[in-house]
Amino acid sequence: MTENYEVIVIGGGAAGLSAALVLGRARRRTLVVDAGEPRNAPAAHMQGYLSRDGMPPAEFLAIGREEIARYGVDLVEDRVVDVTEGFAVTLASGRTVHARRLVIATGLRDELPAVPGVAERFGRDVLHCPYCHGWEVRDRAFGVLATTPMSVHQALMVSQWSKDVTLFLHTVGEEQLSADDTRRLAAAGVKVVPGEVAELVVEEDRLSAVRLLDGSMHAREVVFTAPRAIPQTDLLERLGAEMQETPFGSYPVVDPTGLTTVPGVWAVGNVMGFAEQVVNAAAGGYRAGAFINGELLMTDLDATP
């Protein structure tokens, strides 16, 4: 038999749990399906979330799970393998559940540059977001591993947290830098080093240097790089949601509440935008949950004779 819910939330990160919290408090029968793959799992702490600054991400999610349980929200650790237009949701375990509305909060995954040492140190001394980690590594010797010409922007941004910044062009040719890039890098005091990076050197469990293919070594304590974002939009595309191309990947077209072009389907968190930090994702989930509750209420009232 198919179990019926008013709302199924696919994804149990900050966005999904926040939506579920609002819906649970609104007395909506809600299910959260969580595959247990949060984007910020490699990070020891999360920053910039008022009252939760410095909290380990796993602790944040555990508290969120406890909170939604207080309001009768069901949570299952499983993976959605199929969803139909009628919102029949099939789980990897073989269970089928049905919803009147869907919240897709499946996030994205980071595809890191294929440089030895990057994946191993990611979330420790290989970082991607200065707003997330800049304060903790302030005033150290920074390197920026360029993967596209947009990496210039990252190098300029991290110079706010350290005056010792080296941009390693890696796969970006010097000819790809614009005149404005060159001028701004000089103004920020960022050193530019051409040549492909061979590896990150680690000594005594700490990043110590960046080695180029030509054998040259550059002492660095922290490396910033921009992973390639892979939005987890398979379910949205299967439902026929309209997508739009951005410099950071293909994301669904949504209105201010997170409603996609598919009636009854909302997208919140990193699945709808690359730059959604935890605090933004939680806010987006709250907004969607509140709007869904009101929309269901009016739908039911209008259907009453």
N, C-alpha and C positions, 0 to 999 in steps of 0.2 A: 504494500500500500504506500501511496505517496503521502508524506507528512506535509501539512500546510502551515505556512508562516505568512504573516503580513509582510515582513521584510526579511530578506536574506542579505547579509553583508559578507562579501567575498574578500577576505583579507583582514588580518587581525593586528595591524599596526596602529599607529596613533590615529590615523584618519578613520579606519574602520571601527576601532573601539569607541572613538568619540561619537560617531554616528549611532552606534549601538547603545551607548549610554543615554543619549537623548531619547531614542525610540523606546528604550526600556522604561525610562521615567515617564514616558507618555502612555505607558501601558500597552504598547504594541508588541505582539508576539514576534520576537526577533531571533534570528539565528546568525551567528558569526562562524564562518568557515575559515580556519587559519592553517595555512601550509607551513607556518613556522620558519619563514625565511626573511626576516626583517632586513632592510637595506643597511641599517646602521649597526648590525651585529658585530662587525670588526672593531667598533669604537668602544673604548673603556668607559667613556662618559659622554653625555650630550650637554651642550651648552646653549645659552641664549633663550631658554624657556623659563620665563619668570616663575619663581618659586620652586623650579625643578632643575636649576642650573647645576651641572656637575653630577647629576644622577646617572647611574649606569642604565643604558637602554633596556636591559633585561629586567631590571627592577621596575622601571617605568611601566613596561608592558604587564608585568605581574600584578602591579597595583591596579592597572586598568581592567584586567580580567576579573579581579576581585570586585571591583566597583560595578561592572555590568551584571555580575552574578546576583548582586543584591536586589536587582530589579527584574529578576526572572529571565534574563537574556540567556539563551543557550549558546554554548560554544563547543565546537568540535574541531579537533586537530585532524584535518583531512585536506584533500586537494580537489578542486572542482575540475572535472575532465570534460564536461559538456553542459551547455545551457541552451534551451530552445527559446523561440520567440514567446511562447506562453509562460516563460520563466519556470520551467521544470529544470532543476539543477541536479546533475548527476555527479556523485562524488567518487573518488578513486576506490573507496571501500565498497562500492556497489550500491550505496544508499541513494535514494532519489528523494528530493525535497522540492516543494513548490512554494512560490512567493507571489504576492501581488506587486511588489516593487523590489528592485535590486539596487544595491550599492556596490560598485566595483572599486575596491581599494587594494588592488594587486601590486601596486608600486612599480619599481623598476629594478634592474640589476646593473651593476657597474662592470663594464668590460675594460680591464686595465691594460696599459701598454705591455707588450711582451718583452719586457726587459728583466733579466734575472735580478731578483731582490725586491721588485716592486710589489708583487702580490704577497710575498712573505712578510713585508713590513707595513702593508696597508692598514691604516687605522692606528699605527703606532708612531713611526717617524716618516712614513709616506702618507701624505694627506691630500685632500682635494679642496677643502673649504676653509678659508681663513676665518670666516665668521664662526665656524664650528670649533676650530682648533688654534686659531692664531694667537690668542692670549696665552695659551699653555706653552707655546714654543717661541714666544716673543724674544727678540734680540739674539736669536741663534743664527748660525750660518745657513741660509736658505738656498736651495736649488729649485728650479722650476723645470720640469721635463716637458718640453714642448711636443705636442702631437699634431697641432694644427696652428695656423697663424693666429687663431683666437687665444692661444696660450700667452701671447703678449699681454693681453688684458689680465690674465691671472698673475703674471709676474708683476705688473703694475699694482695690482690690488694687494699682494702680499708684502709689498714694500712699505705698507702702512704699519706692519708689525716687526719689520727688521730692516735695518739699513745695509745689511750685507746679503744681497740677493744676486744670484747668478742664473741667467736664463740659458739653459742648454737647448740649442735649437733642434738637436736630435734629427728628426725626419723633416724638419722645416728648413728650406733653403733660405739663405740670407736675402736672396732676391724677392722672397715672398713678404718681406717686411716693408711696410709703406714708409714714406717719409715721416708721417705722424708717429708711427711706431718707434722709429729710430730716435726721433726728437724726445718723445715721452720717456722712453727707456733711459736715455741720457739724463734727462731732468730728474728722474727718480733715483739715479745712481745705480741702476741695474746693469751688471756686467753681462755681456752677450758672448757666448762661447759656441761657435759652429762645430759641426761634427756629430756623428752618431754615438749615442751612449751604448756602451757594451754591458755594463752592470753597475749595480749599487754595491758598494763594499761595506760589509758589516763586520765589526770587531767587538767582541765581548758583548754581544747582543745589542749593539747600538750601531746605527748608521754612521759611517765615518767619512765616506768619500764617494764620488761619482767617477767611474773610470770610462774613458772614451775608447772607441775602437783603435785609435792610434796609440793607445797605451798611456796617454796622459791621465794624471790623477788630479782631482779637484776636491779638496777637503770640504765636506758639507755635513751638517748635523740633521737637517730636515730637507725632504724633497716634496714639493707640491706637484701634482699632475692632475689633469682632467680626464677621468675615465670616460669612455664612450657609453652613453646612457642607452639602455635597451628597455624601453617601456614594456610592461607586461600587459599588452592590450589584446591578446588573442581572443578573450571572451567578448570584449567590446566589438571587435571586428566580426566575430561570428554572429553577433546580434545585429550587425549592419550599421553600427555607429559611424557617423561621418568623421573622418580623420583629417588632420591638417599637418603639413610638414613644417618643421621649425629647425633652426640651426642645431637643436639638441635631439632631434628625432621626430617621429610621427606620433602625435597625441590627439585625443578626441576633442571635437568641438563641443564646448560646454557653455551653459549660461552661468550667471553669477552664483547660482545655487549648486552648480555641479551637474545639472541635468544635461544629459547628452541629447543627440538628435533622435534617439530611440525613446519613445514615451515610456515612462516608468523605470528608466535606468539612469542612475547617477554615477559619476566617476569622481573620486576624491583622492587627495594625496598625490604621490609621485606618479601615479598612472595617468594623471592629467597635466602634469607639469614637472619639468626637471628640477626647478629651484624650490620646491616645496620643502621647507625645513619642518622639523617635528611640530613646532608651534603653529605653523601655517596649516599643516596637514590636520592637526587636531581641530583648528578653527573651521576648516573646510568640511570636516566630518560633522561637526556640530551644526553648521549651517544647513547641510543637506538633510540631516536627521530631522531638524525642526520643520523644514519645508515639506518633507515627505509626510510627516504626521499631519500637518495642516491640509495637504493635498488629499490624503486618504479620508480625513474627516469630511471635507467638502464633497468628495465623490460619493461617500455613503449618504450624506444628508440629501444630496440632489437625487439620489436613487430611491429615496423614501417617498412612498405615495402620499 
